[in-house]
Amino acid sequence: MTQVSRRVRDPDAVRTTVLDSALELFARHGFADTSLREISRHSGVSHPLILHHFGSKEELYSSVKRRVVEGYAQRFPAAARAINRPINLRAEMKRILTYVGENELAMKLCARTRVDGDHQVWPGEPDLLNLIRQRIEVAQQKKLIRDDLDAQQLSVMILGIVFFWLDNRLHFAERFGKPVDNDSYIDTAVKMIEEGLLVRTPKRTGKHKSSPDLDP
């Protein structure tokens, strides 16, 4: 059986091979400067077979983005299903850091889309943000997080803190001459955020106060 016929009989393997090559090339060169023929040469899958599975370069690009986003739920399936559980900020941020940190090409693709001026929502991205938002809202309902904070904006901030660190940790390691410590960064970020998330206790009236205005 020839290599081509084996691929035709194993469409999942074809798609995986093409998606792996496309991610690498799109991340390195961007959408406009990557051709299907280059992806064909890199993957070893024929140009017509790529079109058979994905239809066009645009659809392949969309599939690459979707795979990156949906990979988070596949990496942490239990967390992805726990939409009715209040958010554990430390655990959530560590999961995001772990997943994105394990996928350097995905980080490069994110950076490349910004360079290329591509601000479109990635397929599956709203589902990921909604997962975090829903768990924040559950925590707000349980009075674990202040309900005057916008849950959707807060979910974006959580992602932003993690992505900033992954984008810049090597720079700061050089700047301060210290080894990069992901856990220390997350611990500091969690402490900083939680001070702003805690439900505030009412101020006591009168001259004598037995507790501070804010929870410790």
C-alpha atoms as an extended CHARMM CRD file, in Angstrom:
* protein
*
       216  EXT
         1         1  MET       CA              0.0000000000        0.0000000000        0.0000000000  PROA      1               0.0000000000
         2         2  THR       CA              1.4400000000        3.3910000000       -0.9370000000  PROA      2               0.0000000000
         3         3  GLN       CA              1.9150000000        6.2580000000        1.4920000000  PROA      3               0.0000000000
         4         4  VAL       CA             -0.8080000000        8.2680000000       -0.2640000000  PROA      4               0.0000000000
         5         5  SER       CA             -3.3450000000        5.4530000000       -0.0430000000  PROA      5               0.0000000000
         6         6  ARG       CA             -2.6000000000        4.9840000000        3.6480000000  PROA      6               0.0000000000
         7         7  ARG       CA             -3.2790000000        8.6750000000        4.2270000000  PROA      7               0.0000000000
         8         8  VAL       CA             -6.5180000000        8.5380000000        2.2730000000  PROA      8               0.0000000000
         9         9  ARG       CA             -7.6260000000        5.6390000000        4.4550000000  PROA      9               0.0000000000
        10        10  ASP       CA             -6.6950000000        7.5470000000        7.6430000000  PROA      10              0.0000000000
        11        11  PRO       CA             -8.2860000000       10.9980000000        7.3500000000  PROA      11              0.0000000000
        12        12  ASP       CA             -7.6630000000       11.8350000000       11.0200000000  PROA      12              0.0000000000
        13        13  ALA       CA             -3.9450000000       11.2990000000       10.5230000000  PROA      13              0.0000000000
        14        14  VAL       CA             -4.0290000000       13.5210000000        7.4390000000  PROA      14              0.0000000000
        15        15  ARG       CA             -5.7850000000       16.3160000000        9.2700000000  PROA      15              0.0000000000
        16        16  THR       CA             -3.4070000000       16.0900000000       12.2270000000  PROA      16              0.0000000000
        17        17  THR       CA             -0.3440000000       16.1890000000        9.9930000000  PROA      17              0.0000000000
        18        18  VAL       CA             -1.6370000000       19.1520000000        8.0200000000  PROA      18              0.0000000000
        19        19  LEU       CA             -2.7280000000       21.0570000000       11.1260000000  PROA      19              0.0000000000
        20        20  ASP       CA              0.6770000000       20.5390000000       12.7680000000  PROA      20              0.0000000000
        21        21  SER       CA              2.4970000000       21.8590000000        9.7010000000  PROA      21              0.0000000000
        22        22  ALA       CA              0.0540000000       24.7130000000        9.1890000000  PROA      22              0.0000000000
        23        23  LEU       CA              0.4040000000       25.8540000000       12.7990000000  PROA      23              0.0000000000
        24        24  GLU       CA              4.1830000000       25.9610000000       12.4960000000  PROA      24              0.0000000000
        25        25  LEU       CA              4.1770000000       27.8430000000        9.1990000000  PROA      25              0.0000000000
        26        26  PHE       CA              1.3740000000       30.2760000000       10.0800000000  PROA      26              0.0000000000
        27        27  ALA       CA              3.1080000000       31.0340000000       13.3930000000  PROA      27              0.0000000000
        28        28  ARG       CA              6.4390000000       31.6010000000       11.6650000000  PROA      28              0.0000000000
        29        29  HSD       CA              5.3710000000       33.5000000000        8.5500000000  PROA      29              0.0000000000
        30        30  GLY       CA              1.7890000000       34.6360000000        9.0990000000  PROA      30              0.0000000000
        31        31  PHE       CA             -1.3170000000       33.9040000000        7.0660000000  PROA      31              0.0000000000
        32        32  ALA       CA             -0.5550000000       36.0050000000        4.0020000000  PROA      32              0.0000000000
        33        33  ASP       CA              3.0010000000       34.7160000000        3.5530000000  PROA      33              0.0000000000
        34        34  THR       CA              2.1350000000       31.0320000000        3.9300000000  PROA      34              0.0000000000
        35        35  SER       CA              0.7720000000       29.1620000000        0.9270000000  PROA      35              0.0000000000
        36        36  LEU       CA             -1.0560000000       25.8590000000        0.7810000000  PROA      36              0.0000000000
        37        37  ARG       CA              1.7340000000       24.5430000000       -1.4290000000  PROA      37              0.0000000000
        38        38  GLU       CA              4.2620000000       25.3570000000        1.2880000000  PROA      38              0.0000000000
        39        39  ILE       CA              2.0840000000       23.5400000000        3.8160000000  PROA      39              0.0000000000
        40        40  SER       CA              1.8610000000       20.6330000000        1.3730000000  PROA      40              0.0000000000
        41        41  ARG       CA              5.6460000000       20.4360000000        1.0670000000  PROA      41              0.0000000000
        42        42  HSD       CA              6.1560000000       20.7290000000        4.8180000000  PROA      42              0.0000000000
        43        43  SER       CA              3.5090000000       18.1420000000        5.7200000000  PROA      43              0.0000000000
        44        44  GLY       CA              4.0360000000       15.7350000000        2.8510000000  PROA      44              0.0000000000
        45        45  VAL       CA              0.2990000000       15.8320000000        2.1190000000  PROA      45              0.0000000000
        46        46  SER       CA             -0.6890000000       16.7170000000       -1.4260000000  PROA      46              0.0000000000
        47        47  HSD       CA             -2.2180000000       20.0910000000       -2.2110000000  PROA      47              0.0000000000
        48        48  PRO       CA             -5.4700000000       18.5290000000       -3.5560000000  PROA      48              0.0000000000
        49        49  LEU       CA             -5.8090000000       16.3570000000       -0.4480000000  PROA      49              0.0000000000
        50        50  ILE       CA             -5.4210000000       19.4070000000        1.7980000000  PROA      50              0.0000000000
        51        51  LEU       CA             -8.1860000000       21.1390000000       -0.1440000000  PROA      51              0.0000000000
        52        52  HSD       CA            -10.3160000000       18.0030000000        0.1340000000  PROA      52              0.0000000000
        53        53  HSD       CA            -10.1100000000       18.0860000000        3.9290000000  PROA      53              0.0000000000
        54        54  PHE       CA            -10.1410000000       21.8360000000        4.5930000000  PROA      54              0.0000000000
        55        55  GLY       CA            -11.6020000000       23.4870000000        1.4870000000  PROA      55              0.0000000000
        56        56  SER       CA             -9.3880000000       26.5790000000        1.4450000000  PROA      56              0.0000000000
        57        57  LYS       CA             -6.4530000000       28.2610000000        3.1680000000  PROA      57              0.0000000000
        58        58  GLU       CA             -8.8980000000       30.4050000000        5.1330000000  PROA      58              0.0000000000
        59        59  GLU       CA            -10.7190000000       27.3450000000        6.4550000000  PROA      59              0.0000000000
        60        60  LEU       CA             -7.4160000000       25.6780000000        7.3370000000  PROA      60              0.0000000000
        61        61  TYR       CA             -6.3090000000       28.7930000000        9.2180000000  PROA      61              0.0000000000
        62        62  SER       CA             -9.6010000000       28.8000000000       11.1300000000  PROA      62              0.0000000000
        63        63  SER       CA             -9.1730000000       25.0920000000       11.9320000000  PROA      63              0.0000000000
        64        64  VAL       CA             -5.6750000000       25.7230000000       13.2810000000  PROA      64              0.0000000000
        65        65  LYS       CA             -6.9910000000       28.4270000000       15.6070000000  PROA      65              0.0000000000
        66        66  ARG       CA             -9.9050000000       26.2660000000       16.7500000000  PROA      66              0.0000000000
        67        67  ARG       CA             -7.5960000000       23.3740000000       17.5300000000  PROA      67              0.0000000000
        68        68  VAL       CA             -5.3870000000       25.6210000000       19.6810000000  PROA      68              0.0000000000
        69        69  VAL       CA             -8.3440000000       26.9340000000       21.6930000000  PROA      69              0.0000000000
        70        70  GLU       CA            -10.1460000000       23.6110000000       22.0810000000  PROA      70              0.0000000000
        71        71  GLY       CA             -6.9160000000       21.9390000000       23.1450000000  PROA      71              0.0000000000
        72        72  TYR       CA             -7.3230000000       23.5720000000       26.5690000000  PROA      72              0.0000000000
        73        73  ALA       CA            -10.4950000000       21.6050000000       27.3280000000  PROA      73              0.0000000000
        74        74  GLN       CA             -8.8440000000       18.4360000000       26.0540000000  PROA      74              0.0000000000
        75        75  ARG       CA             -5.8080000000       19.0580000000       28.2900000000  PROA      75              0.0000000000
        76        76  PHE       CA             -7.9840000000       19.7070000000       31.3720000000  PROA      76              0.0000000000
        77        77  PRO       CA            -11.2910000000       17.9140000000       30.7260000000  PROA      77              0.0000000000
        78        78  ALA       CA            -12.4660000000       17.8770000000       34.3510000000  PROA      78              0.0000000000
        79        79  ALA       CA            -12.0050000000       21.6360000000       34.7010000000  PROA      79              0.0000000000
        80        80  ALA       CA            -13.7050000000       22.2520000000       31.3640000000  PROA      80              0.0000000000
        81        81  ARG       CA            -16.8200000000       20.4430000000       32.5880000000  PROA      81              0.0000000000
        82        82  ALA       CA            -16.9640000000       22.1820000000       35.9700000000  PROA      82              0.0000000000
        83        83  ILE       CA            -18.9760000000       25.1970000000       34.8440000000  PROA      83              0.0000000000
        84        84  ASN       CA            -21.1020000000       25.2120000000       38.0180000000  PROA      84              0.0000000000
        85        85  ARG       CA            -18.1370000000       25.2830000000       40.3890000000  PROA      85              0.0000000000
        86        86  PRO       CA            -16.8360000000       28.6180000000       41.7420000000  PROA      86              0.0000000000
        87        87  ILE       CA            -13.5330000000       29.6160000000       40.2360000000  PROA      87              0.0000000000
        88        88  ASN       CA            -10.3130000000       28.7510000000       42.0240000000  PROA      88              0.0000000000
        89        89  LEU       CA             -8.1700000000       31.5840000000       40.7740000000  PROA      89              0.0000000000
        90        90  ARG       CA             -4.8100000000       29.9990000000       41.5270000000  PROA      90              0.0000000000
        91        91  ALA       CA             -5.7150000000       26.6710000000       39.9210000000  PROA      91              0.0000000000
        92        92  GLU       CA             -7.2780000000       28.3640000000       36.8760000000  PROA      92              0.0000000000
        93        93  MET       CA             -4.2670000000       30.5600000000       36.2200000000  PROA      93              0.0000000000
        94        94  LYS       CA             -1.8590000000       27.6520000000       36.6470000000  PROA      94              0.0000000000
        95        95  ARG       CA             -3.8480000000       25.5730000000       34.1660000000  PROA      95              0.0000000000
        96        96  ILE       CA             -3.7880000000       28.3620000000       31.6040000000  PROA      96              0.0000000000
        97        97  LEU       CA             -0.0750000000       28.9370000000       32.1670000000  PROA      97              0.0000000000
        98        98  THR       CA              0.6290000000       25.2160000000       31.8550000000  PROA      98              0.0000000000
        99        99  TYR       CA             -1.3420000000       24.7810000000       28.6450000000  PROA      99              0.0000000000
       100       100  VAL       CA             -0.0840000000       27.8840000000       26.8780000000  PROA      100             0.0000000000
       101       101  GLY       CA              3.4500000000       27.2860000000       28.1400000000  PROA      101             0.0000000000
       102       102  GLU       CA              3.3940000000       23.8150000000       26.6480000000  PROA      102             0.0000000000
       103       103  ASN       CA              2.3290000000       25.2010000000       23.2650000000  PROA      103             0.0000000000
       104       104  GLU       CA              5.0290000000       27.6190000000       22.1770000000  PROA      104             0.0000000000
       105       105  LEU       CA              3.7950000000       27.6540000000       18.5850000000  PROA      105             0.0000000000
       106       106  ALA       CA              0.3370000000       28.6740000000       19.7670000000  PROA      106             0.0000000000
       107       107  MET       CA              1.9020000000       31.6400000000       21.5810000000  PROA      107             0.0000000000
       108       108  LYS       CA              3.8170000000       32.5630000000       18.4330000000  PROA      108             0.0000000000
       109       109  LEU       CA              0.6400000000       32.3460000000       16.3670000000  PROA      109             0.0000000000
       110       110  CYS       CA             -1.1320000000       34.6830000000       18.8020000000  PROA      110             0.0000000000
       111       111  ALA       CA              1.7180000000       37.1720000000       18.4860000000  PROA      111             0.0000000000
       112       112  ARG       CA              1.7640000000       36.7820000000       14.7120000000  PROA      112             0.0000000000
       113       113  THR       CA             -1.9410000000       37.5660000000       14.3860000000  PROA      113             0.0000000000
       114       114  ARG       CA             -1.4000000000       40.8180000000       16.2750000000  PROA      114             0.0000000000
       115       115  VAL       CA              1.5290000000       41.7630000000       14.0320000000  PROA      115             0.0000000000
       116       116  ASP       CA             -0.6420000000       41.0120000000       10.9910000000  PROA      116             0.0000000000
       117       117  GLY       CA             -3.5040000000       43.1170000000       12.3310000000  PROA      117             0.0000000000
       118       118  ASP       CA             -5.7770000000       40.0810000000       12.6330000000  PROA      118             0.0000000000
       119       119  HSD       CA             -8.1810000000       40.9100000000       15.4590000000  PROA      119             0.0000000000
       120       120  GLN       CA            -10.8530000000       38.3410000000       14.6200000000  PROA      120             0.0000000000
       121       121  VAL       CA            -12.2330000000       36.1690000000       17.3840000000  PROA      121             0.0000000000
       122       122  TRP       CA            -10.7060000000       32.7080000000       17.2310000000  PROA      122             0.0000000000
       123       123  PRO       CA            -13.1520000000       29.8080000000       16.7990000000  PROA      123             0.0000000000
       124       124  GLY       CA            -13.9330000000       28.3990000000       20.2310000000  PROA      124             0.0000000000
       125       125  GLU       CA            -12.5020000000       31.4330000000       22.0520000000  PROA      125             0.0000000000
       126       126  PRO       CA            -15.9010000000       32.6480000000       23.3290000000  PROA      126             0.0000000000
       127       127  ASP       CA            -16.5340000000       29.2050000000       24.8390000000  PROA      127             0.0000000000
       128       128  LEU       CA            -13.2750000000       29.3450000000       26.7870000000  PROA      128             0.0000000000
       129       129  LEU       CA            -13.9250000000       32.8590000000       28.0610000000  PROA      129             0.0000000000
       130       130  ASN       CA            -17.5080000000       31.9310000000       28.9270000000  PROA      130             0.0000000000
       131       131  LEU       CA            -16.2580000000       28.9690000000       30.9520000000  PROA      131             0.0000000000
       132       132  ILE       CA            -14.1150000000       31.2560000000       33.0910000000  PROA      132             0.0000000000
       133       133  ARG       CA            -16.8580000000       33.9040000000       33.2440000000  PROA      133             0.0000000000
       134       134  GLN       CA            -19.4800000000       31.3940000000       34.3990000000  PROA      134             0.0000000000
       135       135  ARG       CA            -17.2510000000       30.1320000000       37.1740000000  PROA      135             0.0000000000
       136       136  ILE       CA            -16.6000000000       33.7080000000       38.2840000000  PROA      136             0.0000000000
       137       137  GLU       CA            -20.3510000000       34.3340000000       38.3420000000  PROA      137             0.0000000000
       138       138  VAL       CA            -20.8820000000       31.2250000000       40.4740000000  PROA      138             0.0000000000
       139       139  ALA       CA            -18.2970000000       32.5770000000       42.9200000000  PROA      139             0.0000000000
       140       140  GLN       CA            -20.1110000000       35.9200000000       42.9270000000  PROA      140             0.0000000000
       141       141  GLN       CA            -23.4240000000       34.2170000000       43.6670000000  PROA      141             0.0000000000
       142       142  LYS       CA            -21.7840000000       32.4430000000       46.5940000000  PROA      142             0.0000000000
       143       143  LYS       CA            -20.3920000000       35.7710000000       47.8520000000  PROA      143             0.0000000000
       144       144  LEU       CA            -16.8190000000       34.6170000000       47.3000000000  PROA      144             0.0000000000
       145       145  ILE       CA            -16.1170000000       37.4070000000       44.8190000000  PROA      145             0.0000000000
       146       146  ARG       CA            -17.4750000000       40.9470000000       44.7470000000  PROA      146             0.0000000000
       147       147  ASP       CA            -20.5470000000       41.1370000000       42.5300000000  PROA      147             0.0000000000
       148       148  ASP       CA            -19.8120000000       44.7080000000       41.4250000000  PROA      148             0.0000000000
       149       149  LEU       CA            -17.0340000000       43.4450000000       39.1400000000  PROA      149             0.0000000000
       150       150  ASP       CA            -17.8150000000       42.5640000000       35.5340000000  PROA      150             0.0000000000
       151       151  ALA       CA            -17.2210000000       38.8190000000       35.2340000000  PROA      151             0.0000000000
       152       152  GLN       CA            -16.4540000000       38.9240000000       31.5230000000  PROA      152             0.0000000000
       153       153  GLN       CA            -13.8900000000       41.6870000000       31.8390000000  PROA      153             0.0000000000
       154       154  LEU       CA            -12.3510000000       39.8870000000       34.7990000000  PROA      154             0.0000000000
       155       155  SER       CA            -11.9780000000       36.6920000000       32.7490000000  PROA      155             0.0000000000
       156       156  VAL       CA            -10.0900000000       38.6750000000       30.0790000000  PROA      156             0.0000000000
       157       157  MET       CA             -7.8130000000       40.1610000000       32.7640000000  PROA      157             0.0000000000
       158       158  ILE       CA             -6.9940000000       36.7020000000       34.1140000000  PROA      158             0.0000000000
       159       159  LEU       CA             -5.9720000000       35.5270000000       30.6590000000  PROA      159             0.0000000000
       160       160  GLY       CA             -4.0520000000       38.7540000000       30.0760000000  PROA      160             0.0000000000
       161       161  ILE       CA             -1.9500000000       38.3850000000       33.2290000000  PROA      161             0.0000000000
       162       162  VAL       CA             -0.8970000000       34.8790000000       32.2400000000  PROA      162             0.0000000000
       163       163  PHE       CA             -0.2170000000       35.7490000000       28.5950000000  PROA      163             0.0000000000
       164       164  PHE       CA              1.8410000000       38.8020000000       29.5820000000  PROA      164             0.0000000000
       165       165  TRP       CA              4.0730000000       36.6630000000       31.7620000000  PROA      165             0.0000000000
       166       166  LEU       CA              4.5800000000       33.9980000000       29.1360000000  PROA      166             0.0000000000
       167       167  ASP       CA              5.3700000000       36.6870000000       26.5500000000  PROA      167             0.0000000000
       168       168  ASN       CA              7.8800000000       38.4880000000       28.7570000000  PROA      168             0.0000000000
       169       169  ARG       CA              9.3190000000       36.1270000000       31.3820000000  PROA      169             0.0000000000
       170       170  LEU       CA             12.6100000000       35.6220000000       29.5590000000  PROA      170             0.0000000000
       171       171  HSD       CA             13.0320000000       39.3810000000       29.2500000000  PROA      171             0.0000000000
       172       172  PHE       CA             12.5070000000       39.8890000000       32.9660000000  PROA      172             0.0000000000
       173       173  ALA       CA             14.8220000000       36.9970000000       33.8140000000  PROA      173             0.0000000000
       174       174  GLU       CA             17.5650000000       38.7970000000       31.8860000000  PROA      174             0.0000000000
       175       175  ARG       CA             16.6640000000       42.1610000000       33.3610000000  PROA      175             0.0000000000
       176       176  PHE       CA             16.7720000000       41.0750000000       36.9940000000  PROA      176             0.0000000000
       177       177  GLY       CA             19.3390000000       38.3180000000       36.6410000000  PROA      177             0.0000000000
       178       178  LYS       CA             17.1650000000       35.7340000000       38.3780000000  PROA      178             0.0000000000
       179       179  PRO       CA             15.7200000000       32.4050000000       37.2380000000  PROA      179             0.0000000000
       180       180  VAL       CA             12.1400000000       32.6630000000       36.0800000000  PROA      180             0.0000000000
       181       181  ASP       CA              9.7720000000       31.2860000000       38.6970000000  PROA      181             0.0000000000
       182       182  ASN       CA              6.2750000000       30.6880000000       37.3130000000  PROA      182             0.0000000000
       183       183  ASP       CA              4.8110000000       29.6730000000       40.6770000000  PROA      183             0.0000000000
       184       184  SER       CA              6.0940000000       32.8100000000       42.3970000000  PROA      184             0.0000000000
       185       185  TYR       CA              4.5870000000       34.9910000000       39.6730000000  PROA      185             0.0000000000
       186       186  ILE       CA              1.2240000000       33.2470000000       39.8960000000  PROA      186             0.0000000000
       187       187  ASP       CA              1.2600000000       33.4870000000       43.7040000000  PROA      187             0.0000000000
       188       188  THR       CA              1.8920000000       37.2320000000       43.5180000000  PROA      188             0.0000000000
       189       189  ALA       CA             -0.7490000000       37.7340000000       40.8350000000  PROA      189             0.0000000000
       190       190  VAL       CA             -3.3380000000       35.7800000000       42.8150000000  PROA      190             0.0000000000
       191       191  LYS       CA             -2.6560000000       37.7600000000       45.9850000000  PROA      191             0.0000000000
       192       192  MET       CA             -2.9290000000       41.0180000000       44.0550000000  PROA      192             0.0000000000
       193       193  ILE       CA             -6.2020000000       40.0400000000       42.3780000000  PROA      193             0.0000000000
       194       194  GLU       CA             -7.8040000000       38.5050000000       45.4280000000  PROA      194             0.0000000000
       195       195  GLU       CA             -7.3450000000       41.6740000000       47.4510000000  PROA      195             0.0000000000
       196       196  GLY       CA             -9.5970000000       43.3270000000       44.9010000000  PROA      196             0.0000000000
       197       197  LEU       CA            -12.0040000000       40.4050000000       44.6220000000  PROA      197             0.0000000000
       198       198  LEU       CA            -12.8360000000       39.9810000000       48.2800000000  PROA      198             0.0000000000
       199       199  VAL       CA            -16.2910000000       41.0600000000       49.4150000000  PROA      199             0.0000000000
       200       200  ARG       CA            -15.8350000000       44.1400000000       51.5380000000  PROA      200             0.0000000000
       201       201  THR       CA            -17.1880000000       44.1830000000       55.0720000000  PROA      201             0.0000000000
       202       202  PRO       CA            -19.2730000000       47.2020000000       56.1200000000  PROA      202             0.0000000000
       203       203  LYS       CA            -17.4640000000       49.9190000000       58.0390000000  PROA      203             0.0000000000
       204       204  ARG       CA            -18.1880000000       49.9900000000       61.7350000000  PROA      204             0.0000000000
       205       205  THR       CA            -19.5780000000       53.2120000000       63.1570000000  PROA      205             0.0000000000
       206       206  GLY       CA            -18.4580000000       54.8620000000       66.3630000000  PROA      206             0.0000000000
       207       207  LYS       CA            -15.1150000000       55.8330000000       67.7930000000  PROA      207             0.0000000000
       208       208  HSD       CA            -13.8550000000       52.3270000000       68.4670000000  PROA      208             0.0000000000
       209       209  LYS       CA            -13.1910000000       49.8040000000       65.7350000000  PROA      209             0.0000000000
       210       210  SER       CA            -12.4100000000       46.2040000000       66.4790000000  PROA      210             0.0000000000
       211       211  SER       CA            -11.4350000000       45.3810000000       62.8710000000  PROA      211             0.0000000000
       212       212  PRO       CA            -10.0210000000       47.2100000000       59.8470000000  PROA      212             0.0000000000
       213       213  ASP       CA            -12.2150000000       48.5210000000       57.0690000000  PROA      213             0.0000000000
       214       214  LEU       CA            -11.0830000000       45.8210000000       54.6580000000  PROA      214             0.0000000000
       215       215  ASP       CA            -10.7390000000       42.1080000000       55.1450000000  PROA      215             0.0000000000
       216       216  PRO       CA             -7.0880000000       41.0490000000       55.4310000000  PROA      216             0.0000000000
